[in-house]
Amino acid sequence: MNLEIQKEINRSQLSVKLSGRFDTPAANEFDREFAVLPEDVRTVELDFSAVSYISSAGLRSLLKAKKLATKRDKRFACQKY
């Protein structure tokens, strides 16, 4: 199962629900999706409740996204509900 990425922007918060396998191909897709963050977004929240597997490439992508968000003065939160 591939990684599905569902985004929703509510005011200044970007909520992202991830589902499936966060493996190497999915990490590349995730990197492309998060290379550009909307300027008006102040908070990025990731929901991992439907992620069945995460590889080291997926973890690397999360760290890159966190660094990018911090560099752009955005709050970054990962949650598993």
Secondary structure, 3 states (H helix, E strand, C coil): CCCEEEEEEECCEEEEEEEEEECHHHHHHHHHHCCCCCCCCCEEEEEEEEEEEECHHHHHHHHHHHHHHHHCCCEEEEECC
